[in-house]
Amino acid sequence: MNTDLSRLALRNATILIFTAVLVLFGLVAPGFLSPENLFNIVKQSSFIGIAAIGITFVLLTRGIDLSVGSVMYLGPLIAGFAMRDYGVGVAGGFAVAILAGLAMGAINAFFIVRLGIAPFIVTLATLFFFRGAGTWMTSSRQFDFDREMLDFGLSSVAGIPVPILLFALALVIAHLTLTRTTFGKQVYAIGADPEAAKKAGIRTGTIETGVFLISATTASVAGFVLISQIGRLDVAFGEGREFDVIAAAVLGGASLFGGVGTAWGTAVGATLIQTVKTGLIFSGINLYLQPIALGLVIFVAVLLDSLRAWRLQVSQRRAIRAEVAD
Amino acid sequence: MKKLITAGALALASSAAFTGQASAATICFAFQDLETEFWVAGHAAITTTLEEQGHTVIERNANEDANRQLEQVRDCIAQGVDGIIIIPQDGESAVTIVGEAQDNDVPIAVFNRPPSDLSRGIIVVADNETIAEQAVDYLVEKALEDADAGETLQPLILVGDLGDPNAVGRKNGFYNAIEKQADRFETPIEVATEWDAATALSNLEAAVTANPEIDLVFTSSDFLFPTIRSVFEPRGMWKTRDEEGHVVLGGLDGDATACQLIKDGHVDATGVQDLYYEAEAALDAILSAIDAGEYAPNVVIEDPGFALTADSITDSEMDMWGCVLLAEGFLDN
């Protein structure tokens, strides 16, 4: 019984850490657990969360995508030009952002899959290329969207803010894709053992192309969702966000060595980071100490998660031996 | 953009103080990035004026990477440039870059973002603390005018990147002004922005949720006004001066958006960096040093700036670079 409980606790360590953080800040800061604030936390998590869900697919295949911050900038920018110059409206702009993301993902995939260049190198190059393209298109100036963009970003459906709905939609689609489709199973198979996957007849190139398309598309959508809440796209937008996105995925249990991770875990990771950030603000922690405190929490969470994985591995090994002895 | 360049060039060319005496020189202009209107306008003013005077400009963009900027400056030195103008990434890297240039006998000017050591190089710097204090003095006055006698008010500051000396200076200026009326103000709420709109959005939303009763807001850069609007508007806090529930609001930079918002009544004041004065001073000093064969000129040129307020905009509108850009249709493009 105790073993079952501890195993259950270990399996859900991230959720337990999340709960502990909520309780801690709830005790320290009155109002932290108010519905309004909890809604805000999820809303503000949506930006990093949507992109992190996408990059989880890449991480699962042992890949990396460093271009997501630049895609977050260039995708909405192309959408903005389409909205301004062709009057396509917000829905059309959203579709253009998706197409732009797909195009940027295809560029990454072409060099990685077709030419066999390491993902780190390719996406580092496109990080500069995509941002440079955006800077050139705007001559380093900000891009102001029409009022309808802001109306979209600040709108709600049945009282739920649109960014939260899009975050939830991305999560559900990603979860179903990873758990219920052949594509999802093949993503895990490649991450677990690429050579074995190839020998098993999995078309690894097609799967890898798919994950880079997903990563760039979600990054572009994430940028669009955030910019729709501000109405202005600055040239520095998205810079360095690739690290936040990867941190969210890893915090949610994704392994940088592939094969391990879930869309749900990533969503929790993104929300956990935002929860800590918000909690530090509610607690009135000194600005100089906030990054230190955030770094500590992330470190402890990842450490506990690693410990969890190790303990789980050990306990499962014991269980197998016990079964053999029986 | 052409209009923007013209505005900067005209402002410089029309300056009686600008010598423009230097013979044709090759100037390396290394900037960290051009993230906001201020940097774009400053970049345009410097490059256009130099080119119009027959100088060759080698431009280098470090994309916010201090190490890359150092390498770019070394590359410029290797190419044998006559002088260097930099907009550094931060105060510490600026010290290294200035030292590198002077050790190689190349005069260098630092534009607007000061090194942590001001003793070397031509340092053109806005007095951010004083400019912020002037703007916040006005905000304090307006907030107290609207308050009941004896009522204490809640101020909030959006703080920039704490690695940037400009951000620290602006924060200090804000506190200087608030502390003059310490008995009328609660401890200010500090919101980190890291000069990033997305960070500012999430942190401000959290701060306003935690403290809904805010009376005065100062943003350390005008480029965050659209972000403030996004947080305030759904809460019914985005009001003009004439409307009930107006939150006294100010910033610093003096950009086109701030000018428009002061006219609209949403913003009460902004601290203004005199961009054209700063560009003129940097060019004048570097070209004079080159002409005089002076390799390591060391001087600090301070821009005292000013505050453009809802009360002074009618008379002083065109003193602010953002209003000049606004009049030229900058926000319409």
Interface residues (C-beta under 8 A of the other chain):
Chain A: A29 G31 F32 S34 E36 N37 N40 I41 K43 Q44 F47 F128 R131 T135 S139 S140 R141 Q142 D144 L150 G153 L154 L226 Q229 I230 G231 R232 D234 V235 A236 F237 G238 E239 R241 Q274 K277 T278 I281 F282 G284 N286 L287 Y288 Q290
Chain B: M1 D33 L34 E35 T36 E37 W39 V40 H43 N63 E64 V159 L162 I189 E190 V191 A192 W195 D196 A197 A198 L201 S202 N203 E205 A206 A207 T209 A210 F223 P226 T227 R229 S230 E233 P234 L331 N333
